[in-house]
Amino acid sequence: MGPMLQTPADTPTSRIPGRTAPPTWLVVAAACAGQFLVVLDVSVVNVALPSMRADLGLSATGLQWVVNAYSIAFAGFMLLGGRAGDLFGRKRMFLVGLGLFTLASLVGGLAQEGWQLLLARAVQGLGAAVLAPSTLTILTSAVPEGAARVRAIATWSAVGAGGGAAGGLVGGVLTDGLSWRWVLLVNVPIGVLVLAAGMRWISESRAATARRLDLPGAVLVTGGIATLAYGIVQTEVEGWTAATTLVPLAVGAALIAAFLLVEARSKVPLMPLKLFRVRSVSAANATMFVCGMGMFAMWFFMTLYAQNVLGYSPLEAGLALIPSSVSVVVGSKVAPRLMRVMGARGVTVVGVLVAAVGFVWQWQVLDASGAYVTSIMLPGILMMLGAGLAGTPLASLATSGADPGDAGLVAGLINTSRTMGGSLGLAVLSTIAASRTGERPGTHALAEGYAQAFLWGAVFLVVAVGVVLLGMPRAGREAED
């Protein structure tokens, strides 16, 4: 595997005079807590949507935008957030992003009108886009290159995956036990604690380059990704052939093309195109995108299956997925040990194949009379074990071989690839499931549609294996402890 991002090429780390450096684990804990909040809020509101609609009088479209306002802002501003950390300081952007996220959570939790909630969710997404890339760059700057850094990235991957997995359970517990407002308000005390910890424990670092932001590039890429994300979410409401879907998709693609032209000519580009000549970076991001298309939808369809077909309550559905949540953490923590034997490329292939087997199993057993152990627990464990195994080496590979000054940008690119892949995959798989279900009533038709989505999720994962084998460079064994 190529060399990891290193701190020495960054500007000297600024520390408070007279204060000794905090233990590395405290820095890792603060960064991982920020990542947990970001990923948790992608899914935590799902089970609270009916209560939000009843309380605030939201329309069906407005209800969808409770989710979409967050995801579009999150995806659209991620690259800009990552580069801002490189130029203006990773600690500074971590604190700014977390502050925005926490404040927006408070406003959303206290919202009295639907538009207030939607605005708060959009600002939450913006804060998350600034915060998420900094969590990884702070971690890689704090931990020396080698096995220790791989373990830290494994923790970061596990916490991120655990946040997505815990969303349904946390949302169900808070909604049933307190109120829908607490799925947002719970972020406030956690955010304040992490802010205090970050101010005290995290040291500042930035790229050793002039503080100049490529404004034309920033506007084009942010507008392009946000517009593409909007077009993708429109497919779930309007379908793939509607003008309200095709126009934003075309405009978004045109903006991205214009962005690439601007970057090729810019002296100080937002995203140096030379990054994509680093095979580990380009192949890992391509794999992350395709894996996201398959894996991201797992929680969505498993929750729908548990509630709409098997009749579970939101809380029961969340509890049903606890074994899967544990398995993704286990996979993330086991991956570094396997990487020392098989290399990052080999562990990625094994992880994606394990997940694909779980998806095929789920396709085979998913029906209207399924038993919990065989239709939810066991295939779910296999799917998420594979996701955990693959996530750590992919994050390591995606940050290897790039200049240290591009650390924040690379971290933003990783998160953008995963988020955009997940959004596109969810839109495609939802269309496949709906076309299989058709107009037929009843749980059997729903189960057939969900099963078809899992089959095509497995197809995406097999494609991801091909991307790894063809595009990922071979590497030696990981550094020993």
Protein Blocks (a to p, Z undefined) as FASTA:
>chain_A
ZZdddfklpccddddehiacddfklmmmmmmmmmmmmmmmmmmmmmmmmmmmmmnopafk
lmmmmmmmmmmmmmmmmmmmmmmmmmnopklmmmmmmmmmmmmmmmmmmpcbfklmmmmm
mmmmmmmmmmmmmmmmmmmmmpccdjklmmmmmmmmmmmmmmmmmmmmmmmmmmmmmomk
lmmmmmmmmmmmmmmmmmmmpccddddbdddddfklmmmmmmmmmmmmmmmmmmmmnojm
bmklmmmmmmmmmmmmmmmmmmmmpmbdfbafklmmpmklmmmmmmmmmmmmmmmmmmmm
mmmmmmmmnopafklmmmmmmmmmmmmmmmmmmmmmmmmmnommlmmmmmmmmmmmmmmm
mmmmgcfkbcfklmmmmmmmmmmmmmmmmmmmmmmmmmgoiafklmmmmmmmmmmmmmmm
mmmmmmmmmmmmmmmnmmagcjklmmmmmmmmmmmmmmmmmmmmmmmmmmmccddddddZ
Z
